[in-house]
């Protein structure tokens, strides 16, 4: 059971509209010290708006919130606001950072400008001695190496990682994180996950990373149709609670439907003149009707797309070579794709994952090798940089511009039906693209790819900004997809669910084909690391044993034995001389004599050190 001694955040009866649309109404929750809370909701239902309210950037329609007066709050937002003219170092070392100020005051005190003891006490109080070292460690984890780089020259992903690094360095009492894993590679995500599991960290986060939710959170808040549901526990517990709640709703609806049928029959039998008692029953009829016609959304998508059949030859890559300058991205990479193959591509940022996709699609040249493309292949490519949607068009028209219908099984789905399966309600379908949230825009772009009915689907970071409900829908669709599927993603859960094997970019153009999912790969990698350490330890032990054996076999020559005895005498004499000279130095007051004695003592000490080292060397063979 979880106990807490201090409340960090109170949200009380908070409501928010976006235009005429109600995002949430009268939501109340609390976050105490040590709690790790996640907020789950469909895109466009107010997650980011709640963050902006807590930042003080937007007012709520009603209700209020309060942070504990003595705590420091740290926010990670989707688009950090930096001064592009400043360097990375200047951006980190801003003046309102108390640890930085303590470090600067200490340096000034060392130069004689300020009280040194006071400065040292402040450094002790803030534990600031290793701040700069810690800063470089965290920056290196997020691959930010050039501290002199101007922030304006950084990519959006680099800026997001810089913002996260700054937040971790500032160590606020409560972290409020909006999609912290976006723009991080697998190693960064796993390091951050380990960091956030520390007991002294309190956080509220929005994330679609389900392993993050599973391994970090001890409470999940679910915002559904403006109502806030609270789930104690991690993601697995949330799924159990949600299923139980929806099952209870189904039972209640069935009961209400039985009551509704009886009440409807009674209503039809009633004469026009009614008693007061009958009128009361009539008034309640609308409530019964509402309960009976309520719906529990079924998020499962069952639509087997009737795509063009793939031929015997799909895509073959033979000894593909690609490099930029001295950096090798692909070194004689070969692979023959089979029908229904599902491949995940993983590796550090910048190692060549997207380059391989572009080569596969014929959008980027390669230096050497050969690609053979089957005649029946129809590519569908979701490019994370390619969100080119016209803001002044309606959602339904964007999809209809691609295709009016999607062939499935023995029939078809209309553009509207496909949109509804991916959680765009009929009313949302007639909204302009400009009104969509970032996640909704990404989902719509993904649908424009699927409506082209490809049989070879390539997805480059498809999960960024998608909410968990949409991810579940997408996963259900892709589970039924019969064509070839290639996914580049940092979402470990997504990869584990949908892929059969991995292309692991290991650097220097080497790509490892691993049979299994990402979790299995990480387990094997850990075992390989342990095995390498065991082998290194055994090698060191063998080397030490060989050295010891060599020493044991080695015997002193007659000349070395004589030298060893002579060294013992000389060391004793030099030690006595050192004691004598030291005593004279302590009693001598004449400056010239002091200098002579000091020089003599230095010579004796050097000679003594040399002879002691030689004595130790020879003594090993005695």
Secondary structure as UniProt FT lines:
FT   STRAND          7..18
FT   TURN            19..20
FT   STRAND          21..32
FT   TURN            33..34
FT   STRAND          36..41
FT   TURN            43..44
FT   HELIX           47..55
FT   STRAND          62..67
FT   TURN            69..70
FT   STRAND          73..76
FT   TURN            84..85
FT   HELIX           88..92
FT   TURN            95..96
FT   HELIX           98..110
FT   TURN            111..112
FT   HELIX           116..126
FT   TURN            129..130
FT   HELIX           131..141
FT   TURN            142..143
FT   TURN            147..148
FT   HELIX           151..153
FT   HELIX           156..170
FT   STRAND          174..178
FT   TURN            180..183
FT   HELIX           186..196
FT   TURN            199..200
FT   STRAND          202..206
FT   HELIX           210..216
FT   STRAND          219..224
FT   TURN            225..226
FT   STRAND          227..232
FT   HELIX           235..269
FT   HELIX           276..292
FT   STRAND          315..324
FT   TURN            325..326
FT   STRAND          327..336
FT   TURN            339..340
FT   STRAND          342..347
FT   TURN            349..350
FT   HELIX           353..360
FT   TURN            361..362
FT   STRAND          368..373
FT   TURN            375..376
FT   STRAND          379..382
FT   TURN            384..385
FT   TURN            391..392
FT   HELIX           395..400
FT   TURN            401..402
FT   STRAND          405..408
FT   TURN            409..410
FT   STRAND          411..414
FT   HELIX           415..421
FT   TURN            422..423
FT   TURN            426..427
FT   HELIX           428..430
FT   HELIX           433..435
FT   HELIX           438..450
FT   TURN            451..452
FT   STRAND          456..460
FT   TURN            462..465
FT   HELIX           468..480
FT   STRAND          484..488
FT   HELIX           492..498
FT   STRAND          501..507
FT   TURN            508..509
FT   STRAND          510..515
FT   HELIX           518..553
FT   HELIX           558..587
FT   HELIX           591..619
FT   TURN            620..621
//
